[in-house]
């Protein structure tokens, strides 16, 4: 494993009670705009990059990162896969977490996952869907040009109305994706993900776009029935990444600040 310090980026001034976790798995750097914006609003934020290719490895790495850079329990803001990782960390190491914020999370129960690919496909012309599928199947994501094109097509399939902001540099690691995602999918399919979530006792807030291909009901319904302190906010005219959305960006950051103020 890489030295922990190499996987930690600091935004703003200390202390750093807030940490953001990227999605993918293996898409390091995509939460940088969120960390940077929160830093301009006065928060000290850690951007934590996961390098391990297993769920257990990522949980252990995340715990070490927090122990290294965060003086006490942290607010974890997890995006997409990072939302699941934040939950798993809170379930296993509750002393490290004061609150969870889940953004654009994947559904926690397998019954809600069937329509995700169909939703993406319906938003792209057939030729572009075939191009995106080929990039993921082959080695296209391993080149800067292929990764840039895949991200462009994914944005088209997942966003509502992008604001045209400069995209954050993302380093995609296929070995992490191929190591973590099949394991995570099996955990959801077996019910292991929800069994882990049921152990969480800190407050949990979910922010989810109404245009996100990941169905909001797949986050809200399972978690509302399991967690003792859970809030859910559906962001209107918003896709998978609220911080890039023209209509939802301001409301998203205000909701994020409101949530952090209660931590």
N, C-alpha and C positions, 0 to 999 in steps of 0.2 A: 504494500500500500504506500502511496505517496505520503511524505510528511504532512501532517495535518495542517500546518501553517500555510502550505501551498494551496489549500483548498478553501481558504477563508479570505473574502474581500470585505473591507470595512468601508462603510459610507456614513458620512457625518462625523460627529464628535462622540467620544465615550461619555457615559457608559453605553453599551450596546445591548439593550434589553429585547430587541426585535431581530428575528432572523427570517430570511426568505429562502424557500426551497424550490428549485426548478423542477420542470416536468420532464417528459421524455418517455421513459427513463433515458438518461444519457444526453440530454440537451442542455448542457451547462451554459449559463449566461443569460437565458431568456428572461429571468426575473430582475436583471440589472436595472431596467427602467423603473420598476416599482421601488427598489431600494433607493435609487437616486432621487426619485420624487419625494419619498418619505424623508430623506436626509435634508432636502431643501425646506421641509416643514418642521425641522428641528429634532427629528428622531435619529438616534444612533442605530444603524442597521447593519447586520451581518448578512452577506450574501454567501451562502454555503454551497459549495460545489461537490457533488458526490462522484466518487471515482471507482467505487467497488461494484462488482458485477453479480452481486447476490443481494437478496433482501436483508439477510442477517448482516452481511458486510456493510451495507449502507446504513442500517440502524446503528451498528457499532461505530462507524465512521462519524455519523451525525452526533452521537453522544460525545465522542472525543472532541469534535469541533466545538460543541457548546461548552464543555468543560474547559477548553483552552481559552475561548474568547469571550465567554459570557459569565459574569460574576455570580449570577443567580438564575432562578427559573426564567425562561425566555418565552416571549410570545412567538410562536412559529406560524408563519404565513406560507402555506404550501399551495403551489399551483399544479393542477392536473395530477400526475403521478406524485408530485411533492405533497399533495394533500393527503394521499394514502400514507406516504412515508412519515409525515408529521403525526398522523394518528397512531401508527405502529410504534413510533418513538414514545409518544405520550402513554400508550398502554404498557410499554415495557419499562420505561424509566420516568415515572410520573414526577419525580422531584426536579427534573430538568425543564418542565413545561408549566407555564402559568396560564396560558390560553392558546387555543388553536384557531386559526382563520383559514378556511378552506376556499380556494378560488378555482372555479372551473373544474371541480373534482370529477373524476370518472364515477359512474354509478357503483354503489357498494354492494348491490345484489345483482346476480347474473341475469335475472329476468328482465332487467331494464337495459341491458347492453346490446340487444340484438339489432336495434335500429340505427346505431351510431354510424356505421359505414354507409348504410343506405342514405342517411341524411347528408353526409359529405358528398356522396356520388351524385345526388340529385341537384347539387349546387354547382356542378362542373359540367361543361360540355363533354360528351363521350371521349373525345380525343384527349382532353386534358386529364380526365380520370384515368385513362389508360396510361398516360405519361406518368402521373403521380404513382400509380401502382407499380409501374416498371422501376421507378426510382427506388422505391422501398424494397422491391424484390431483389434487385441487382445490387451493384456496387456504386450506384449513382450518388448516394449520399456521402460517399467517401471523398468526393472532390468538392472544392469550394463552389464551383459552378453548379454542380448537381444539387448540393445542399441549398444553395440560394434559390434555385428553381423550385425545389420541393417545398420550401418555406413559403414561397410566393403562392403556389397552388393551394397549400394548406390554409393560408390566410383567406384565400378566395372561398374555400369550402367551409370555413369555420367562423369568419367574421361577419358582422352585420353591415357596418359602414366604417371602414378603417379611416383614421384621421390623416393618414399619409405621413406619419412620423417616421423618422429614420429608424430602421429596425436595429435591435440590439444584436451585436455579434454573438453567434451561437456556435459552440464547438460540439458537434454531434459525435458520440462514440458508439459505434454499432455494437461493439462487444458488450457494453453495459446494457444497451437495449435488449440484445438477444439473451443476456444472462438474467436480467431482472424481470422483463415483462411476462414471459411465459410462466415464471414462478408466481408473479402477482395475479395473473389471470386464473391460475389453478387455485390460489388462495381464495379469490372471490367465488369461484365456481363451487368450491367445497364448503363455503360458509365460514372458513377460517378468518377471513377479513372482518366479518361482522362480529365474530366471537372476540377478536382482539379489540375492536371498537367498543364493545360492551364493557371493557375494563376501564375506559377513560372516565375520569372524574373531574377534570378541569372544564371550564367553560369552552364551548365550541361554537363558532359562528361561521356560517357558509354564505358566500356571495357567488351568485351564479347568473349567467346571462340567459335571457329568454330565447336567444337564437343559437345557443351553444348546441352542437350536435350531441353532446353528452346530456341526456335528459335530466332536467332539474328534479323530477320526481324520484329519480334513482338515487339522489342525494338526500333530499328532504324527508321522504317517507321512511326509509330505513333508520336514519339517524334520529329522527324525532321520536321514534318508538324505543330507542335504546339509551339515549344520553340524558342525564338529569338536568343539564344546563345547556340547551341548544337553541340557537336562533338562526333563522334562514331569511335571506333577502334576495328576491328575484330582480335582477337589473334589466330594465326595459331597453329594447333596441340594442342589444348587446350580445356579442358572440363569445367565443372561448376565452379570449384575452381582453378583459375589460379595459386595460390601460391603453390599448391601441384604438379604442372605439370613439368616433367623433361625438356620438350622442351620449354615451354612457361614462366616458372617462372622468368627468368632473364629479358625477354622482358616486362613482366607484371610489375615488380617493376620499371623498367626504365620508362615505360609509366606512372606509378603512380607518380613517381618523376617529370616527365615532366609536368604533369597536376597540381601537387601541386605548382610547380615553377611559374605557371601562375596565381595562385589564388591571 
